[in-house]
Amino acid sequence: MKFVIRPSYWPIGGMPRKSDPFTWIVKGRLAASWWPDLPVLEIYKKEGISVIIN
């Protein structure tokens, strides 16, 4: 079973609304994200990303 650990002050649906997320992807190689949530991780999987830098 997969558990997502997040601070109690985060909304259940994802990252805090006050933050501006950033994401960049080098297709098939790596990605960097500010607070990657499950939908973002699915994008990475689709793009062939195997390394995520947070």
N, CA, C and O atoms as a Tinker XYZ file with bonds, in Angstrom:
   216  protein
     1  N      0.840000   -1.178000    0.000000    73     2
     2  CA     0.000000    0.000000    0.000000    64     1     3
     3  C      0.885000    1.241000    0.000000    63     2     4     5
     4  O      1.873000    1.308000    0.731000    81     3
     5  N      0.528000    2.211000   -0.814000    73     3     6
     6  CA     1.327000    3.423000   -0.940000    64     5     7
     7  C      0.732000    4.529000   -0.073000    63     6     8     9
     8  O     -0.461000    4.820000   -0.159000    81     7
     9  N      1.562000    5.139000    0.753000    73     7    10
    10  CA     1.137000    6.245000    1.597000    64     9    11
    11  C      1.831000    7.517000    1.141000    63    10    12    13
    12  O      3.031000    7.510000    0.868000    81    11
    13  N      1.079000    8.609000    1.059000    73    11    14
    14  CA     1.644000    9.905000    0.720000    64    13    15
    15  C      1.798000   10.679000    2.020000    63    14    16    17
    16  O      0.838000   10.852000    2.770000    81    15
    17  N      3.008000   11.140000    2.277000    73    15    18
    18  CA     3.268000   11.906000    3.488000    64    17    19
    19  C      3.327000   13.379000    3.114000    63    18    20    21
    20  O      4.108000   13.778000    2.250000    81    19
    21  N      2.515000   14.169000    3.757000    73    19    22
    22  CA     2.529000   15.604000    3.499000    64    21    23
    23  C      2.229000   16.342000    4.796000    63    22    24    25
    24  O      1.575000   15.796000    5.685000    81    23
    25  N      2.705000   17.582000    4.911000    73    23    26
    26  CA     2.427000   18.358000    6.127000    64    25    27
    27  C      0.923000   18.521000    6.343000    63    26    28    29
    28  O      0.153000   18.568000    5.384000    81    27
    29  N      0.520000   18.605000    7.587000    73    27    30
    30  CA    -0.907000   18.700000    7.918000    64    29    31
    31  C     -1.553000   19.982000    7.395000    63    30    32    33
    32  O     -2.773000   20.038000    7.245000    81    31
    33  N     -0.754000   21.009000    7.116000    73    31    34
    34  CA    -1.322000   22.273000    6.644000    64    33    35
    35  C     -1.557000   22.284000    5.138000    63    34    36    37
    36  O     -2.119000   23.250000    4.622000    81    35
    37  N     -1.147000   21.244000    4.417000    73    35    38
    38  CA    -1.402000   21.177000    2.976000    64    37    39
    39  C     -2.839000   20.763000    2.728000    63    38    40    41
    40  O     -3.392000   19.964000    3.484000    81    39
    41  N     -3.458000   21.300000    1.670000    73    39    42
    42  CA    -4.786000   20.823000    1.293000    64    41    43
    43  C     -4.717000   19.358000    0.864000    63    42    44    45
    44  O     -3.685000   18.900000    0.376000    81    43
    45  N     -5.801000   18.635000    1.046000    73    43    46
    46  CA    -5.825000   17.221000    0.672000    64    45    47
    47  C     -5.546000   17.050000   -0.816000    63    46    48    49
    48  O     -4.914000   16.070000   -1.211000    81    47
    49  N     -6.004000   17.982000   -1.651000    73    47    50
    50  CA    -5.861000   17.859000   -3.097000    64    49    51
    51  C     -4.491000   18.158000   -3.658000    63    50    52    53
    52  O     -4.292000   17.979000   -4.859000    81    51
    53  N     -3.532000   18.605000   -2.862000    73    51    54
    54  CA    -2.219000   18.875000   -3.424000    64    53    55
    55  C     -1.475000   19.986000   -2.728000    63    54    56    57
    56  O     -1.688000   20.267000   -1.548000    81    55
    57  N     -0.596000   20.611000   -3.485000    73    55    58
    58  CA     0.290000   21.613000   -2.914000    64    57    59
    59  C     -0.482000   22.842000   -2.441000    63    58    60    61
    60  O     -1.606000   23.078000   -2.884000    81    59
    61  N      0.111000   23.617000   -1.551000    73    59    62
    62  CA    -0.554000   24.835000   -1.075000    64    61    63
    63  C     -0.924000   25.766000   -2.222000    63    62    64    65
    64  O     -0.150000   25.944000   -3.163000    81    63
    65  N     -2.083000   26.344000   -2.139000    73    63    66
    66  CA    -2.584000   27.225000   -3.210000    64    65    67
    67  C     -1.793000   28.528000   -3.310000    63    66    68    69
    68  O     -1.794000   29.166000   -4.362000    81    67
    69  N     -1.130000   28.923000   -2.253000    73    67    70
    70  CA    -0.397000   30.190000   -2.260000    64    69    71
    71  C      0.945000   30.084000   -2.972000    63    70    72    73
    72  O      1.584000   31.105000   -3.229000    81    71
    73  N      1.374000   28.899000   -3.289000    73    71    74
    74  CA     2.690000   28.706000   -3.894000    64    73    75
    75  C      2.588000   28.655000   -5.410000    63    74    76    77
    76  O      1.590000   28.193000   -5.963000    81    75
    77  N      3.615000   29.129000   -6.063000    73    75    78
    78  CA     3.712000   28.996000   -7.510000    64    77    79
    79  C      4.582000   27.785000   -7.802000    63    78    80    81
    80  O      5.781000   27.809000   -7.522000    81    79
    81  N      4.001000   26.717000   -8.365000    73    79    82
    82  CA     4.801000   25.541000   -8.649000    64    81    83
    83  C      5.752000   25.802000   -9.807000    63    82    84    85
    84  O      5.460000   26.620000  -10.679000    81    83
    85  N      6.866000   25.125000   -9.821000    73    83    86
    86  CA     7.704000   25.134000  -11.008000    64    85    87
    87  C      8.007000   23.694000  -11.354000    63    86    88    89
    88  O      8.132000   22.840000  -10.477000    81    87
    89  N      8.120000   23.443000  -12.622000    73    87    90
    90  CA     8.443000   22.110000  -13.109000    64    89    91
    91  C      9.237000   22.262000  -14.389000    63    90    92    93
    92  O      8.866000   23.048000  -15.261000    81    91
    93  N     10.314000   21.527000  -14.511000    73    91    94
    94  CA    10.965000   21.415000  -15.802000    64    93    95
    95  C     11.342000   19.972000  -16.015000    63    94    96    97
    96  O     11.632000   19.236000  -15.072000    81    95
    97  N     11.331000   19.580000  -17.277000    73    95    98
    98  CA    11.550000   18.186000  -17.642000    64    97    99
    99  C     12.579000   18.118000  -18.758000    63    98   100   101
   100  O     12.491000   18.855000  -19.740000    81    99
   101  N     13.552000   17.233000  -18.605000    73    99   102
   102  CA    14.415000   16.835000  -19.703000    64   101   103
   103  C     13.879000   15.473000  -20.112000    63   102   104   105
   104  O     14.112000   14.482000  -19.421000    81   103
   105  N     13.157000   15.414000  -21.238000    73   103   106
   106  CA    12.418000   14.206000  -21.607000    64   105   107
   107  C     13.300000   12.968000  -21.577000    63   106   108   109
   108  O     14.412000   12.950000  -22.105000    81   107
   109  N     12.763000   11.933000  -20.939000    73   107   110
   110  CA    13.455000   10.654000  -20.856000    64   109   111
   111  C     14.619000   10.632000  -19.892000    63   110   112   113
   112  O     15.320000    9.625000  -19.800000    81   111
   113  N     14.848000   11.740000  -19.157000    73   111   114
   114  CA    16.006000   11.787000  -18.271000    64   113   115
   115  C     15.673000   12.160000  -16.845000    63   114   116   117
   116  O     15.680000   11.305000  -15.960000    81   115
   117  N     15.377000   13.447000  -16.608000    73   115   118
   118  CA    15.138000   13.878000  -15.234000    64   117   119
   119  C     14.168000   15.041000  -15.198000    63   118   120   121
   120  O     13.836000   15.631000  -16.227000    81   119
   121  N     13.718000   15.362000  -13.987000    73   119   122
   122  CA    12.783000   16.470000  -13.792000    64   121   123
   123  C     13.075000   17.133000  -12.457000    63   122   124   125
   124  O     13.640000   16.521000  -11.550000    81   123
   125  N     12.683000   18.388000  -12.356000    73   123   126
   126  CA    12.768000   19.103000  -11.081000    64   125   127
   127  C     11.400000   19.712000  -10.815000    63   126   128   129
   128  O     10.734000   20.195000  -11.730000    81   127
   129  N     10.997000   19.684000   -9.577000    73   127   130
   130  CA     9.677000   20.182000   -9.215000    64   129   131
   131  C      9.699000   20.797000   -7.843000    63   130   132   133
   132  O     10.524000   20.453000   -6.996000    81   131
   133  N      8.790000   21.702000   -7.639000    73   131   134
   134  CA     8.536000   22.237000   -6.311000    64   133   135
   135  C      7.277000   21.544000   -5.828000    63   134   136   137
   136  O      6.204000   21.777000   -6.385000    81   135
   137  N      7.371000   20.704000   -4.817000    73   135   138
   138  CA     6.261000   19.922000   -4.277000    64   137   139
   139  C      5.561000   19.084000   -5.339000    63   138   140   141
   140  O      4.394000   19.344000   -5.633000    81   139
   141  N      6.221000   18.094000   -5.923000    73   139   142
   142  CA     5.524000   17.270000   -6.921000    64   141   143
   143  C      4.420000   16.439000   -6.268000    63   142   144   145
   144  O      4.675000   15.700000   -5.318000    81   143
   145  N      3.214000   16.558000   -6.770000    73   143   146
   146  CA     2.075000   15.783000   -6.295000    64   145   147
   147  C      1.821000   14.629000   -7.261000    63   146   148   149
   148  O      2.451000   14.547000   -8.315000    81   147
   149  N      0.906000   13.746000   -6.904000    73   147   150
   150  CA     0.650000   12.556000   -7.705000    64   149   151
   151  C      0.336000   12.858000   -9.172000    63   150   152   153
   152  O      0.853000   12.149000  -10.035000    81   151
   153  N     -0.483000   13.868000   -9.510000    73   151   154
   154  CA    -0.717000   14.147000  -10.932000    64   153   155
   155  C      0.567000   14.537000  -11.669000    63   154   156   157
   156  O      0.754000   14.178000  -12.831000    81   155
   157  N      1.442000   15.264000  -10.994000    73   155   158
   158  CA     2.722000   15.651000  -11.600000    64   157   159
   159  C      3.594000   14.415000  -11.795000    63   158   160   161
   160  O      4.248000   14.273000  -12.829000    81   159
   161  N      3.607000   13.530000  -10.817000    73   159   162
   162  CA     4.390000   12.301000  -10.935000    64   161   163
   163  C      3.890000   11.436000  -12.088000    63   162   164   165
   164  O      4.685000   10.756000  -12.736000    81   163
   165  N      2.594000   11.450000  -12.350000    73   163   166
   166  CA     2.047000   10.706000  -13.491000    64   165   167
   167  C      2.559000   11.296000  -14.812000    63   166   168   169
   168  O      2.856000   10.554000  -15.748000    81   167
   169  N      2.660000   12.621000  -14.886000    73   167   170
   170  CA     3.218000   13.265000  -16.085000    64   169   171
   171  C      4.660000   12.817000  -16.276000    63   170   172   173
   172  O      5.074000   12.492000  -17.390000    81   171
   173  N      5.422000   12.800000  -15.191000    73   171   174
   174  CA     6.815000   12.364000  -15.279000    64   173   175
   175  C      6.905000   10.932000  -15.784000    63   174   176   177
   176  O      7.746000   10.622000  -16.628000    81   175
   177  N      6.053000   10.067000  -15.278000    73   175   178
   178  CA     6.053000    8.666000  -15.707000    64   177   179
   179  C      5.774000    8.581000  -17.206000    63   178   180   181
   180  O      6.433000    7.828000  -17.923000    81   179
   181  N      4.793000    9.359000  -17.678000    73   179   182
   182  CA     4.435000    9.380000  -19.096000    64   181   183
   183  C      5.602000    9.871000  -19.955000    63   182   184   185
   184  O      5.794000    9.399000  -21.076000    81   183
   185  N      6.379000   10.818000  -19.426000    73   183   186
   186  CA     7.499000   11.392000  -20.166000    64   185   187
   187  C      8.780000   10.564000  -20.047000    63   186   188   189
   188  O      9.807000   10.931000  -20.617000    81   187
   189  N      8.726000    9.450000  -19.310000    73   187   190
   190  CA     9.895000    8.586000  -19.183000    64   189   191
   191  C     10.924000    9.084000  -18.190000    63   190   192   193
   192  O     12.106000    8.762000  -18.306000    81   191
   193  N     10.488000    9.869000  -17.213000    73   191   194
   194  CA    11.397000   10.425000  -16.216000    64   193   195
   195  C     11.715000    9.368000  -15.172000    63   194   196   197
   196  O     10.813000    8.723000  -14.636000    81   195
   197  N     13.003000    9.192000  -14.884000    73   195   198
   198  CA    13.386000    8.217000  -13.864000    64   197   199
   199  C     14.039000    8.876000  -12.653000    63   198   200   201
   200  O     14.227000    8.223000  -11.626000    81   199
   201  N     14.388000   10.160000  -12.754000    73   199   202
   202  CA    14.992000   10.888000  -11.640000    64   201   203
   203  C     14.179000   12.151000  -11.406000    63   202   204   205
   204  O     13.908000   12.907000  -12.340000    81   203
   205  N     13.791000   12.379000  -10.151000    73   203   206
   206  CA    13.055000   13.592000   -9.793000    64   205   207
   207  C     13.845000   14.323000   -8.724000    63   206   208   209
   208  O     14.189000   13.743000   -7.694000    81   207
   209  N     14.134000   15.596000   -8.963000    73   207   210
   210  CA    14.849000   16.435000   -8.005000    64   209   211
   211  C     13.822000   17.346000   -7.365000    63   210   212   213
   212  O     13.107000   18.075000   -8.053000    81   211
   213  N     13.753000   17.302000   -6.052000    73   211   214
   214  CA    12.785000   18.144000   -5.360000    64   213   215
   215  C     13.536000   19.226000   -4.622000    63   214   216
   216  O     12.922000   20.063000   -3.960000    81   215
